[in-house]
């Protein structure tokens, strides 16, 4: 009866539309008829087809169910009918994006933010949370099982390529946990995860499908459209038993969960821009020993372009220097430690990575009034020379052991004079920054072993393995780094090969390593005086034209002094790290055009065409210069008004003549 009536209504509507002069409050009678007709049409589309024609099913299928469900008997016809609406849930204009085991519905408009380049970020987060859950749930008597992981191995980067490179973990005689959990299963003793800024819910859906040992995943977003999309994606991937969508302010949600029994075990914050406004609530809402996963994409602020803005957000002044990417990591760690200290809590960094236009930190949060007192001695100011780039660190506090007690006192300084001892230039003052290790090497080794032992688990496994391998090779007690090209540029000489420069430091008795944040970085415990002595020795073998150097330039003053040591540039075997020998994928390659930070999601959707035109116009300005006078009007030049643009002025002169 409903079907017949709805067909009759649709015929009436098609032949006799409602008059434009008649208006009804909120919803018209005619629109209700349209809704009834469309509803009956949807009901008819769910019925099995009576003809030989195939039903209209999207070509992209959702991912398979978890392994625990795959072992169950085949679904009945009723179960297949229940899954049929989920397969036909695509709305007009929607597309399906697959990443990992998740299949996410996305609208065609830019109403919900999504960046495909962040797949590495999401893969790394899944790997870190898995190892965190493995360690934490082992204490609760639960064993984590990852599909495709046959046996836990320890990856060794030693130079001897033998059986010791891959060793099976030794069993200490402890009994195996009685309960085992796999990805996709709900564990009552598992972790409670919160993604405060979920957007489409892709990250949360991947947590539910790929990370074992979870009790619940809360995907929150302040946008009502994003929250509705999260709920649809949870149903589309069959993770409603684990994932709950929430439409709340992220800070207020975390403030309400500050109780000891209500805190989350894992909090993930990946905002569009700065996470500064969410840090205070995050350090309170995470459980004792819980995991905080923070992403910062405002690298222009944290890398020194706007030091005053960085101070207002993170309580630290950034410096535009070669080590700015690692300094950004230490700035966010300093901000977390400072905010946690207000509530008698402190942080323990597990992993901190810098990847081009964003940084990602994983820290654990603990409570302890005695340990919080060590916070001042963990922070340091940075004195950076504007001439030669030499830097010195000044600790904010000092602690000394006095038997069973610890004595705290202010630090003494500064470590530099009014002028740089090498080039005579002034110093910039930056910080404070986190001066302690930014990685937990045993934990990083576990993540590296899990990823390398199961490479098919993630799409970016090779890159994760390469970056974590570099992290394990870094000098953990040496903050910041130099770059070989900046040292050479200061004295205007040829750049020495990386292996020869590293060998010279090793011959001089100092430690040296690379850094994951920069390709040609040199992280060493050698003082700046040793570095400049090595560069003076290199300059003698590759002399520069000193008559062209200004007497007030840093290069002239540095080369005016004789080196106090004789550098040896003979390449040593241990100068080349294992990650470089094995040709691992250590740094990001440009995956696509315009692969940087995407445009912010808009309420109405869509990306402004002017933005894309501006990007295209600004690309390769120097390579494709405009010489045709007819095209000059299409590109307004501000320098032309002041008469300082050579191209425009020459064109005007030629037109006048």
Residue pairs with C-beta under 8 A, 6 or more apart in sequence:
2 36
2 40
2 43
3 40
3 43
3 44
5 36
6 36
6 37
6 39
6 40
6 41
7 37
7 40
9 33
9 36
9 37
10 33
10 34
10 37
12 33
13 30
13 33
13 34
13 37
17 30
18 28
18 29
18 30
22 28
45 55
45 56
45 88
46 84
46 85
46 88
48 55
49 55
55 88
56 88
57 87
57 88
58 87
58 88
58 90
58 96
60 96
60 98
60 103
61 87
61 103
62 86
62 87
62 103
62 236
62 237
62 238
63 98
63 101
63 102
63 103
63 209
63 237
64 70
64 101
65 184
65 238
66 182
66 183
66 184
66 185
66 209
67 147
67 182
67 183
67 184
68 182
68 184
68 185
69 184
75 83
86 235
86 236
86 238
89 105
89 232
89 235
89 236
90 96
90 105
91 105
91 107
93 107
93 108
93 109
94 105
94 106
94 107
94 108
95 105
95 106
95 108
96 103
96 104
96 105
96 106
97 103
97 104
97 106
97 114
97 116
97 202
98 104
99 116
99 119
99 122
99 202
99 206
99 459
100 122
100 123
100 126
100 206
100 209
100 210
100 458
100 459
101 206
101 209
101 210
102 202
102 205
102 206
102 209
102 233
102 237
103 236
103 237
104 114
104 200
104 201
104 202
104 205
104 233
104 236
104 237
105 200
105 229
105 232
105 233
105 236
106 112
106 114
106 200
106 229
107 229
107 605
108 605
109 604
109 605
109 606
110 599
110 601
110 602
110 605
110 606
110 607
111 225
111 226
111 601
111 602
111 603
111 604
111 605
112 199
112 200
112 223
112 225
112 226
112 229
112 601
113 199
113 200
113 272
113 598
113 600
113 601
114 199
114 200
114 202
114 598
115 597
115 598
116 592
117 591
117 592
117 595
117 596
118 270
119 459
119 460
120 355
120 460
120 463
120 464
120 588
121 270
121 295
121 355
121 358
121 360
122 202
122 203
122 206
123 458
123 459
123 460
123 461
123 464
124 353
124 360
124 460
124 464
125 203
125 268
125 293
125 360
125 362
126 206
126 207
126 210
126 211
126 458
127 447
127 450
127 451
127 457
127 458
127 464
128 291
128 293
128 350
128 351
128 362
128 447
129 191
129 193
129 207
129 211
129 266
129 291
129 293
130 144
130 146
130 210
130 211
130 212
130 450
131 443
131 446
131 447
131 450
132 266
132 291
132 350
133 144
133 190
133 191
133 211
133 212
133 213
133 214
134 144
134 213
134 446
135 446
136 191
136 265
136 289
137 143
137 144
137 181
137 187
137 189
137 190
137 191
137 213
138 144
138 177
140 189
141 177
141 178
141 179
141 189
142 177
142 179
142 180
142 181
142 187
142 189
142 190
142 213
143 176
143 177
143 179
143 180
143 181
144 180
144 181
144 212
144 213
145 180
145 181
145 182
145 212
146 182
146 183
146 212
146 450
146 454
146 457
147 182
147 183
147 457
148 454
148 456
148 457
149 450
149 453
149 454
149 457
150 453
151 168
151 453
152 168
152 169
152 449
152 450
152 453
153 166
153 167
153 168
153 169
153 449
153 452
153 453
154 166
154 167
154 168
154 169
154 445
154 449
155 165
155 166
155 445
155 448
155 449
155 452
155 453
156 164
156 165
156 166
156 167
157 469
157 472
157 473
157 577
157 578
157 579
158 164
158 165
158 578
159 573
159 574
159 578
179 187
179 189
181 187
181 190
181 212
181 213
182 212
183 209
183 210
183 211
183 212
184 208
184 209
184 212
184 239
184 242
185 212
186 214
186 215
186 216
186 241
186 242
187 212
187 213
187 214
187 215
188 215
189 215
190 213
190 214
190 215
191 213
191 214
191 215
191 265
191 266
192 214
192 215
192 216
192 218
192 264
192 265
192 266
192 287
193 204
193 207
193 211
193 214
193 216
193 217
193 218
193 264
193 265
193 266
193 267
193 268
194 217
194 218
194 220
194 253
194 254
194 257
194 264
194 266
194 267
194 268
194 285
195 201
195 203
195 204
195 207
195 217
195 218
195 219
195 220
195 268
195 270
196 220
196 250
196 253
196 254
196 267
196 268
196 269
196 278
196 282
197 220
197 221
197 250
197 269
197 270
197 271
197 272
197 278
198 204
198 219
198 220
198 221
198 226
198 230
198 245
199 221
199 223
199 226
199 601
200 226
200 229
200 230
200 233
201 219
201 221
201 226
201 229
201 230
201 233
201 234
201 243
201 245
202 233
203 219
203 268
203 270
204 217
204 218
204 219
204 230
204 234
204 243
205 219
205 233
205 234
205 237
205 239
205 243
207 214
207 217
207 243
208 214
208 217
208 234
208 237
208 239
208 242
208 243
209 237
209 239
210 457
214 242
216 242
216 243
216 244
217 239
217 242
217 243
217 244
218 243
218 244
218 246
218 264
219 230
219 234
219 243
219 244
219 245
219 246
220 227
220 245
220 246
220 247
220 248
220 250
220 253
221 227
221 230
221 246
221 247
222 247
222 248
222 249
222 250
223 247
223 601
223 603
224 247
225 603
226 247
226 601
227 245
227 246
227 247
228 245
230 243
230 245
231 245
234 240
234 243
234 244
234 245
246 253
250 269
250 278
250 281
251 277
251 278
251 280
251 281
252 281
254 264
254 267
254 278
254 281
254 282
254 284
254 285
255 281
255 284
255 285
256 262
257 263
257 264
257 285
258 284
258 285
260 287
260 288
263 285
263 286
263 287
263 288
263 290
264 285
264 286
264 287
264 290
265 286
265 287
265 290
265 291
266 286
266 290
266 291
266 293
267 282
267 285
267 286
267 290
267 291
267 292
267 293
268 293
269 275
269 278
269 282
269 292
269 293
269 294
269 295
270 293
270 295
271 278
271 295
271 297
272 297
272 600
272 601
273 297
273 298
274 296
274 297
274 298
274 301
274 313
275 294
275 295
275 296
276 313
276 314
276 335
279 294
279 335
279 336
279 339
280 339
280 342
282 292
282 294
283 292
283 336
283 339
283 340
283 343
283 345
283 347
283 365
284 343
286 292
286 365
288 365
288 366
288 367
289 364
289 365
289 366
290 364
290 365
291 350
291 362
291 363
291 364
292 336
292 347
292 361
292 362
292 363
292 364
292 365
293 360
293 361
293 362
294 332
294 336
294 360
294 361
294 363
295 358
295 359
295 360
296 302
296 328
296 332
296 358
296 359
297 357
297 358
297 597
298 313
299 325
299 328
299 356
299 357
299 358
299 359
300 306
301 309
301 310
301 313
301 318
302 310
302 314
302 318
302 324
302 327
302 328
302 331
302 332
302 359
303 318
303 320
303 324
303 325
303 327
303 328
304 310
304 318
304 319
304 320
304 321
304 324
304 327
305 318
305 320
306 318
307 317
307 318
307 319
307 430
308 317
310 316
310 317
310 318
310 331
311 317
313 335
314 331
314 332
314 334
314 335
315 334
315 335
315 338
315 432
316 331
316 334
316 335
316 430
316 431
316 432
316 433
317 429
317 430
317 431
318 324
318 327
318 328
318 331
318 430
319 327
319 382
319 384
319 428
319 430
321 327
321 384
321 389
321 391
322 389
322 481
322 482
322 483
322 486
322 518
322 521
323 391
323 480
323 481
323 482
323 517
323 518
323 521
325 354
325 359
325 517
325 518
326 354
326 438
326 479
326 480
326 481
326 515
326 517
326 518
327 382
327 430
327 433
327 480
328 354
328 359
329 352
329 353
329 354
329 359
329 361
329 434
329 438
329 517
330 433
330 434
330 435
330 438
330 479
331 431
331 433
331 434
332 359
332 361
333 347
333 349
333 352
333 361
333 363
333 433
333 434
333 438
334 379
334 431
334 432
334 433
334 434
336 347
336 361
336 363
337 346
337 347
337 375
337 378
337 379
337 434
338 375
340 346
340 347
340 365
341 372
341 375
343 367
344 367
344 368
344 369
344 372
345 365
345 366
345 367
345 368
345 372
346 365
346 366
346 367
346 368
346 371
346 372
346 374
346 375
347 363
347 364
347 365
347 366
348 363
348 364
348 365
348 366
348 440
349 361
349 362
349 363
349 434
349 436
349 437
349 438
349 439
349 440
350 362
350 363
350 364
350 439
350 440
350 443
350 444
351 361
351 362
351 439
351 440
351 443
351 444
351 447
351 471
352 359
352 360
352 361
352 362
352 438
352 439
353 359
353 360
353 361
353 467
353 471
353 516
353 517
354 516
354 517
355 588
356 588
356 596
357 596
357 597
358 597
361 438
373 399
373 406
373 408
374 399
374 406
376 396
376 397
376 408
377 395
377 396
377 397
377 398
377 399
377 408
377 411
378 434
378 435
378 436
379 395
379 396
379 397
379 431
379 432
379 433
379 434
379 435
380 393
380 394
380 395
380 396
380 431
380 432
380 433
380 435
380 479
381 393
381 394
381 396
381 429
381 430
381 431
381 432
381 433
382 391
382 392
382 393
382 394
382 429
382 430
382 431
382 433
382 480
383 391
383 392
383 393
383 394
383 414
383 415
383 416
383 427
383 428
383 429
384 390
384 391
384 427
384 428
384 429
384 430
385 391
385 420
385 422
385 423
385 425
385 426
385 427
385 428
386 425
386 426
386 427
386 428
387 420
387 422
387 423
387 424
387 425
387 426
387 490
387 554
388 420
388 422
388 423
388 425
388 490
388 528
388 532
388 554
388 558
389 482
389 486
389 487
389 490
390 420
390 422
390 423
390 528
390 531
390 532
391 480
391 528
392 414
392 415
392 416
392 528
393 415
393 435
393 479
393 480
394 411
394 413
394 414
394 415
395 411
395 435
396 411
396 432
397 408
397 409
397 410
397 411
398 408
398 409
398 410
398 411
398 412
399 406
399 407
399 408
399 409
400 406
400 407
400 409
401 407
416 427
418 426
419 425
419 426
420 426
420 427
421 529
422 528
422 529
422 532
422 554
422 557
422 558
423 490
423 554
423 557
423 558
424 554
424 557
425 554
433 479
435 479
437 476
437 477
438 476
439 471
439 474
439 476
441 471
441 472
441 476
444 468
444 471
444 472
445 472
447 468
448 465
448 468
448 469
448 472
451 457
451 458
451 461
451 464
451 465
451 468
452 461
452 465
454 461
455 461
455 462
455 465
458 464
462 584
462 585
463 585
463 586
463 588
465 584
465 585
466 579
466 584
466 585
466 586
466 587
467 516
467 586
469 578
469 579
469 582
469 584
469 586
470 514
470 515
470 516
470 577
470 579
470 584
470 586
471 516
473 513
473 514
473 577
473 578
473 579
474 513
474 514
474 515
474 516
474 523
475 511
475 512
475 513
475 523
475 524
475 525
477 525
478 511
478 513
478 523
478 524
478 525
480 523
481 515
481 517
481 518
481 521
481 522
481 523
481 524
482 521
482 522
482 523
482 524
482 531
483 518
483 520
483 521
483 522
484 495
484 496
484 498
484 501
484 520
484 522
485 495
485 520
487 531
487 532
487 535
488 494
488 495
488 496
488 535
490 535
490 554
490 555
490 558
491 535
491 539
491 544
491 554
491 555
491 558
491 559
492 544
492 549
492 555
493 535
493 538
493 539
493 542
493 543
493 544
494 542
496 504
496 538
496 569
498 520
499 571
499 575
499 576
500 569
500 571
501 522
501 534
501 538
501 569
502 512
502 522
502 572
502 575
502 576
503 568
503 569
503 570
503 571
503 572
503 575
504 534
504 537
504 567
504 568
504 569
505 511
505 512
505 522
505 524
505 526
505 530
505 534
506 512
506 572
506 574
506 575
507 567
507 568
507 570
507 572
508 526
508 530
508 534
508 565
508 567
508 568
510 524
510 525
510 526
510 530
511 524
511 525
512 522
512 523
512 524
512 526
512 575
513 523
513 524
513 577
514 521
514 522
514 523
514 577
514 579
514 580
515 521
515 522
515 523
516 586
519 587
524 531
529 564
530 565
532 558
533 563
533 564
533 565
533 567
534 563
534 565
534 567
535 558
536 558
536 559
536 561
536 562
536 563
537 563
537 565
537 566
537 567
537 569
538 567
538 569
539 559
541 569
544 555
544 559
546 556
546 559
549 555
549 556
549 559
550 556
579 586
580 586
594 615
599 607
599 608
599 611
617 635
625 647
626 632
626 635
626 647
627 647
629 651
629 655
632 648
632 651
637 645
637 647
637 648
639 645
639 648
640 648
640 649
643 649
